[in-house]
Structure formats: C-alpha cells, structure tokens
Amino acid sequence: MSTLRVVAVIPARAGSKGIPGKNLRTVGGRMLLRRAIESAQRARLVDGVVVSTDGDDIAAEAVAAGARVVRRPPELAGDEASSESALLHALDALHATGDEPQVLLFLQATSPFIDPADLDDAVARVIGGSADAVFAATPSHAFLWRVDAAGHAVAVNHVASVRPRRQDREPEHRETGAFYALRTDGFRQHQHRFFGRVEIVSVDPSGAIDIDDESDLAQAEAHATHQAQNAQAMHHPLDPHHTATLPEPLDPQWWHLATTNGAP
C-alpha cells in the first residue's frame, strides 16, 4: 500500500533556450532546483519529492537534495512537450512502484521563492475536499490592454472611459506558475491542471518571480539579498544578548482543522 498521500513533482528538463542550464542556475547561493525541492520538503503535508528530468546533472543535484528521480524520455523533454505529459509520466513511474498519491503537487523550479506554508494551504484544500485544483496567484489591480489587428489599443479588463480608484476595484489575480495542487485521479482523467472546482492561494507579490531570462535572475537575486538582509536584521546581530524567539510548531491536527474546516 502506498505511503505517499501527497507527492510533489518538479519537472526539470536539461534543455533551455532562454537561459542555458536554467534549472541549475543559482539564486541566493542555492540552485533553482534545490530551492524548489527544499520548499516541498519543508511543507508539512508533502510526503515525497520527485524530480522528472532528462539531464544527468539535474538528476545528480536532485538526489543530493534528497529527492527521487524519474528519468524522462526524450520525446517528453523537447520544446514542444507539455508539463502535463511529464507529470503523467511521473505518476505512471510511481504507479509502477506501488505508489498512488491522492494529491499531486506540481512545482516549477523557475519560481525561486515558494513558501512551504502556501504549499500546505493548497494541499489541505484538496485533501479537505473544498477544491480539485489549487494554484498560486498574486493579486493585481493592473489595467490591461491588448493591440488589435489594426494596431489600436483595446481595454481588456476595464472600461476605458471609466477610471476607478484602486480601492474601489476588486483585485484580479495573476497566475504565477509556482505551484499547483491537484487531485490525482481528476488530473489523470482530464490530463490538464485546471479541472473541477478551482481555487487560488494568494501569494506574496514581492516573491512572485518567474525565471525566464537573465533580467528575471537579476531581479530574483536582488530579492534574495533583500530577504537575507531582513533575516539578519531580525536576529539583531549588534546585540549579543538578544536571542530570537522561534514560534512553537503547529500541532498537525490543529493545522488540518484550520485549513480544511474540519473536513476529513
């Protein structure tokens, strides 16, 4: 019988045109792949972490970080291959070893600031039955425009002649791509990450960075530096008598009730 109720899967192929070797680039002194693995490992509700890859260096880094590796075939590792195909292949590999997770947690290594608490929030909603799919998004009050075939600007999410104040507008949400918690049987049935009842975990906008080019890496590095400086300041390094007070760990039963409204 499977002991993995919740499995995090991180697709990480070797090829990347925008940034060569992207998944092994570093932010804040840690490789992007390792950052994703460690975020999943620190989530209370994740039972195992799997990396799907076609690359030897990525596989070695995944093993070093404590993840299990599923070797992805070449036909699922090209530019045209979807993330869904890699996830389904990983689930098939788990099935072959007797593991049938109830929840699939899809993480992307290109999002370097995934909060384990957000992962637990998403997973708990799926386990609790309130949602079939939960994904990371950040609130936005942006006025969006597109350019039509004639080259004219067209308002997308607002009426161009009306300009309400920010506080008078309900926020919309931008999908970050960082993570998706999915009911596994529903994902297998639909073979797509959005199905059934879909909910959002609203994540911190400051860390909602998706690495696609060198400028994104620079932005992420700056954010990591800022985080490190804040963490150092919280420990009051100039005061030798100060000791940080760490919060007591949450009782698992309390966490379950708090995040699922008591649903089994």
KESE-404870 format. One record per residue (C-alpha): residue number from 1; residue in three letters; x, y, z. Coordinates in nm, 3 decimals, always signed. Each point is the difference from the previous one (the first is absolute). Example, Ala and Ser with C-alpha at 12.3 -4.5 7.8 and 13.67 -1.06 7.14 Angstrom:
! residues 2
  resi  resn        X        Y        Z
     1   ala   +1.230   -0.450   +0.780
     2   ser   +0.137   +0.344   -0.066
***
This chain:
! residues 264
  resi  resn        X        Y        Z
     1   met   +0.000   +0.000   +0.000
     2   ser   +0.129   +0.345   -0.090
     3   thr   +0.130   +0.216   +0.284
     4   leu   +0.017   +0.308   -0.221
     5   arg   -0.328   +0.186   +0.033
     6   val   +0.144   +0.325   -0.134
     7   val   +0.284   +0.001   -0.254
     8   ala   +0.173   +0.310   -0.131
     9   val   +0.122   -0.033   -0.357
    10   ile   +0.248   +0.248   -0.149
    11   pro   +0.048   -0.026   -0.377
    12   ala   +0.351   +0.118   -0.084
    13   arg   +0.125   -0.073   -0.348
    14   ala   +0.360   +0.061   -0.101
    15   gly   -0.070   +0.209   -0.310
    16   ser   -0.080   +0.369   +0.034
    17   lys   +0.034   +0.255   -0.278
    18   gly   -0.060   +0.316   +0.203
    19   ile   +0.257   -0.079   +0.268
    20   pro   +0.229   -0.300   -0.065
    21   gly   +0.000   -0.234   +0.301
    22   lys   -0.274   +0.210   +0.159
    23   asn   -0.111   -0.248   +0.264
    24   leu   +0.353   -0.014   +0.142
    25   arg   +0.058   +0.375   +0.011
    26   thr   +0.030   +0.146   +0.348
    27   val   -0.204   +0.256   +0.191
    28   gly   +0.116   +0.097   +0.346
    29   gly   +0.277   -0.262   -0.013
    30   arg   -0.234   -0.294   -0.072
    31   met   -0.088   -0.159   -0.331
    32   leu   -0.353   +0.059   -0.121
    33   leu   -0.070   -0.373   +0.004
    34   arg   +0.120   -0.037   +0.358
    35   arg   -0.208   +0.296   +0.112
    36   ala   -0.314   -0.167   -0.138
    37   ile   +0.087   -0.337   +0.153
    38   glu   +0.067   +0.152   +0.342
    39   ser   -0.324   +0.200   -0.006
    40   ala   -0.192   -0.323   -0.061
    41   gln   +0.196   -0.186   +0.267
    42   arg   -0.081   +0.269   +0.256
    43   ala   -0.374   -0.020   -0.066
    44   arg   -0.172   -0.196   +0.277
    45   leu   -0.243   -0.183   -0.227
    46   val   +0.243   -0.119   -0.271
    47   asp   +0.106   -0.363   +0.032
    48   gly   +0.253   -0.022   -0.282
    49   val   +0.174   +0.206   -0.269
    50   val   +0.062   -0.121   -0.355
    51   val   +0.203   +0.171   -0.271
    52   ser   -0.081   -0.088   -0.361
    53   thr   +0.299   +0.062   -0.225
    54   asp   +0.200   -0.108   -0.301
    55   gly   +0.324   +0.155   +0.128
    56   asp   +0.280   -0.173   +0.192
    57   asp   +0.110   +0.313   +0.185
    58   ile   -0.356   +0.078   +0.103
    59   ala   -0.052   -0.358   +0.115
    60   ala   +0.318   +0.015   +0.208
    61   glu   -0.105   +0.327   +0.165
    62   ala   -0.347   -0.139   +0.070
    63   val   +0.142   -0.309   +0.172
    64   ala   +0.245   +0.214   +0.198
    65   ala   -0.294   +0.209   +0.123
    66   gly   -0.191   -0.310   +0.110
    67   ala   -0.249   -0.032   -0.285
    68   arg   -0.094   -0.305   -0.201
    69   val   +0.076   +0.013   -0.374
    70   val   -0.221   -0.114   -0.286
    71   arg   +0.188   -0.013   -0.330
    72   arg   -0.201   +0.171   -0.271
    73   pro   +0.021   -0.142   -0.354
    74   pro   +0.121   +0.231   -0.283
    75   glu   -0.345   +0.026   -0.156
    76   leu   -0.128   +0.161   +0.322
    77   ala   +0.297   +0.234   +0.044
    78   gly   -0.010   +0.210   -0.317
    79   asp   -0.114   +0.360   -0.044
    80   glu   -0.347   -0.112   -0.106
    81   ala   -0.058   -0.240   +0.291
    82   ser   -0.254   +0.118   +0.257
    83   ser   +0.043   +0.003   +0.375
    84   glu   -0.311   -0.217   +0.019
    85   ser   +0.171   -0.275   -0.201
    86   ala   +0.296   -0.001   +0.240
    87   leu   -0.233   -0.013   +0.301
    88   leu   -0.201   -0.291   -0.140
    89   his   +0.323   -0.186   -0.078
    90   ala   +0.120   +0.055   +0.358
    91   leu   -0.331   -0.128   +0.136
    92   asp   +0.032   -0.311   -0.218
    93   ala   +0.351   -0.057   +0.136
    94   leu   -0.129   +0.030   +0.356
    95   his   -0.286   -0.238   -0.080
    96   ala   +0.253   -0.257   -0.123
    97   thr   +0.158   -0.001   +0.346
    98   gly   -0.332   -0.022   +0.184
    99   asp   -0.046   +0.367   +0.083
   100   glu   -0.338   +0.159   -0.071
   101   pro   -0.001   +0.351   +0.150
   102   gln   -0.332   +0.163   +0.078
   103   val   +0.137   +0.347   -0.073
   104   leu   +0.249   +0.105   -0.266
   105   leu   +0.188   +0.317   +0.087
   106   phe   +0.156   +0.143   -0.316
   107   leu   +0.286   +0.243   +0.069
   108   gln   +0.210   +0.199   -0.246
   109   ala   +0.365   +0.059   +0.081
   110   thr   -0.013   +0.329   -0.189
   111   ser   -0.191   +0.151   +0.296
   112   pro   +0.274   +0.042   +0.263
   113   phe   -0.207   +0.134   +0.291
   114   ile   -0.261   -0.267   +0.070
   115   asp   -0.126   +0.020   +0.358
   116   pro   -0.054   -0.347   +0.155
   117   ala   -0.300   +0.138   +0.191
   118   asp   -0.165   +0.089   -0.332
   119   leu   +0.059   -0.356   -0.120
   120   asp   -0.167   -0.136   +0.314
   121   asp   -0.293   +0.235   -0.050
   122   ala   -0.052   -0.121   -0.357
   123   val   +0.038   -0.369   +0.085
   124   ala   -0.232   +0.023   +0.302
   125   arg   -0.281   +0.140   -0.215
   126   val   +0.026   -0.295   -0.239
   127   ile   +0.024   -0.256   +0.280
   128   gly   -0.289   +0.167   +0.182
   129   gly   -0.219   -0.018   -0.308
   130   ser   -0.070   +0.370   -0.054
   131   ala   +0.191   +0.005   -0.330
   132   asp   +0.123   -0.233   -0.272
   133   ala   +0.278   +0.232   -0.116
   134   val   +0.171   +0.286   +0.184
   135   phe   +0.266   +0.225   -0.149
   136   ala   +0.225   +0.290   +0.095
   137   ala   -0.099   +0.348   -0.109
   138   thr   +0.074   +0.353   +0.107
   139   pro   -0.256   +0.283   +0.022
   140   ser   +0.008   +0.268   -0.267
   141   his   -0.177   +0.331   -0.056
   142   ala   +0.165   +0.056   -0.338
   143   phe   -0.191   +0.147   -0.292
   144   leu   +0.068   -0.240   -0.286
   145   trp   -0.002   +0.081   -0.371
   146   arg   +0.051   -0.192   -0.322
   147   val   +0.077   +0.118   -0.354
   148   asp   -0.252   -0.101   -0.267
   149   ala   +0.068   -0.087   -0.364
   150   ala   -0.017   +0.367   -0.098
   151   gly   +0.260   +0.094   +0.261
   152   his   -0.248   +0.169   +0.230
   153   ala   +0.010   -0.038   +0.380
   154   val   -0.303   -0.180   +0.142
   155   ala   -0.088   -0.014   +0.369
   156   val   -0.008   -0.358   +0.130
   157   asn   -0.108   -0.008   +0.364
   158   his   -0.160   +0.342   +0.036
   159   val   -0.210   +0.263   -0.175
   160   ala   +0.241   +0.249   -0.151
   161   ser   -0.227   +0.300   +0.065
   162   val   -0.025   -0.081   +0.372
   163   arg   +0.303   +0.029   +0.227
   164   pro   -0.095   -0.115   +0.354
   165   arg   +0.228   +0.041   +0.296
   166   arg   +0.210   -0.299   +0.102
   167   gln   -0.193   -0.042   +0.326
   168   asp   -0.326   -0.015   -0.194
   169   arg   +0.112   -0.294   -0.218
   170   glu   -0.008   -0.364   +0.100
   171   pro   +0.342   -0.153   -0.068
   172   glu   +0.050   -0.246   -0.281
   173   his   +0.265   -0.268   +0.031
   174   arg   +0.303   -0.080   -0.214
   175   glu   +0.100   -0.365   -0.019
   176   thr   +0.363   -0.026   +0.112
   177   gly   +0.074   -0.355   -0.118
   178   ala   +0.171   -0.083   +0.330
   179   phe   -0.218   -0.293   +0.106
   180   tyr   -0.322   -0.191   -0.061
   181   ala   -0.161   -0.247   +0.242
   182   leu   -0.214   -0.248   -0.192
   183   arg   -0.227   -0.289   +0.091
   184   thr   +0.192   -0.278   -0.171
   185   asp   -0.289   -0.202   -0.134
   186   gly   -0.159   +0.312   -0.145
   187   phe   +0.327   +0.103   -0.163
   188   arg   +0.036   -0.345   -0.155
   189   gln   -0.354   +0.020   -0.131
   190   his   +0.022   +0.351   -0.147
   191   gln   +0.376   +0.001   -0.074
   192   his   +0.006   +0.371   +0.072
   193   arg   +0.083   +0.200   +0.310
   194   phe   -0.331   +0.190   +0.013
   195   phe   -0.310   -0.211   +0.061
   196   gly   -0.295   -0.020   +0.236
   197   arg   -0.005   +0.251   +0.283
   198   val   +0.298   +0.232   -0.037
   199   glu   +0.129   +0.227   +0.279
   200   ile   +0.285   +0.246   +0.045
   201   val   +0.267   +0.035   +0.266
   202   ser   +0.089   +0.369   -0.001
   203   val   +0.378   +0.025   +0.034
   204   asp   +0.230   +0.287   +0.090
   205   pro   +0.039   +0.219   -0.312
   206   ser   +0.358   +0.095   +0.088
   207   gly   +0.116   -0.359   -0.045
   208   ala   -0.220   -0.086   -0.297
   209   ile   +0.293   -0.012   -0.241
   210   asp   +0.014   -0.249   -0.287
   211   ile   +0.347   -0.054   -0.146
   212   asp   -0.013   +0.024   -0.378
   213   asp   +0.301   +0.215   -0.089
   214   glu   +0.309   +0.158   +0.152
   215   ser   -0.190   +0.307   +0.119
   216   asp   -0.232   -0.225   +0.202
   217   leu   +0.305   -0.162   +0.160
   218   ala   +0.137   +0.341   +0.093
   219   gln   -0.332   +0.098   +0.154
   220   ala   -0.016   -0.326   +0.194
   221   glu   +0.356   +0.044   +0.126
   222   ala   -0.082   +0.350   +0.121
   223   his   -0.309   -0.133   +0.182
   224   ala   +0.204   -0.281   +0.159
   225   thr   +0.255   +0.254   +0.122
   226   his   -0.280   +0.211   +0.147
   227   gln   -0.144   -0.306   +0.175
   228   ala   +0.340   -0.086   +0.147
   229   gln   +0.049   +0.353   +0.128
   230   asn   -0.342   -0.002   +0.164
   231   ala   +0.068   -0.337   +0.161
   232   gln   +0.332   +0.126   +0.135
   233   ala   -0.163   +0.314   +0.140
   234   met   -0.266   -0.207   +0.177
   235   his   +0.273   -0.183   +0.190
   236   his   +0.142   +0.332   +0.128
   237   pro   +0.365   -0.085   -0.071
   238   leu   +0.120   +0.314   +0.180
   239   asp   -0.158   -0.112   +0.329
   240   pro   +0.195   -0.301   +0.139
   241   his   -0.263   -0.053   +0.270
   242   his   -0.293   -0.028   -0.240
   243   thr   -0.135   -0.346   -0.076
   244   ala   -0.265   -0.053   -0.263
   245   thr   -0.324   -0.154   +0.119
   246   leu   -0.114   -0.270   -0.237
   247   pro   -0.370   -0.085   -0.023
   248   glu   -0.118   -0.331   +0.135
   249   pro   -0.065   -0.255   -0.274
   250   leu   -0.363   -0.033   -0.099
   251   asp   -0.184   -0.303   +0.122
   252   pro   -0.080   -0.208   -0.311
   253   gln   -0.362   -0.050   +0.105
   254   trp   -0.042   +0.373   +0.051
   255   trp   +0.148   +0.064   -0.344
   256   his   -0.237   -0.250   -0.159
   257   leu   -0.305   +0.156   +0.162
   258   ala   +0.111   +0.354   -0.073
   259   thr   +0.060   -0.060   -0.368
   260   thr   -0.279   -0.240   -0.086
   261   asn   -0.278   +0.126   +0.228
   262   gly   -0.003   -0.338   +0.164
   263   ala   -0.064   -0.194   -0.320
   264   pro   +0.135   -0.360   +0.013
***
